[in-house]
């Protein structure tokens, strides 16, 4: 997420991701074919978390606020 906040996805290399994460390239390729597949995975995980959080709430007129609350709870995705 920190790399993605600094530059567009097309400018991010697998090497940068693995250096930042502490994993090696072969481990990356065991799970993902490229950086776009990694981005899809992160987005899907985030959306699933939001869905779970909202499913536990009573629907209200404040759905946007509820969604932002869910995002706020995902502190490990925040980039400072």
Protein Blocks (a to p, Z undefined) as FASTA:
>chain_A
ZZmmmpcfklpcfklmmmmnopafklmmmmpgbfklmmmmmmmmmmmmmmmmmmmpccdf
klmmmmmmmmmmmmmlpcZZ
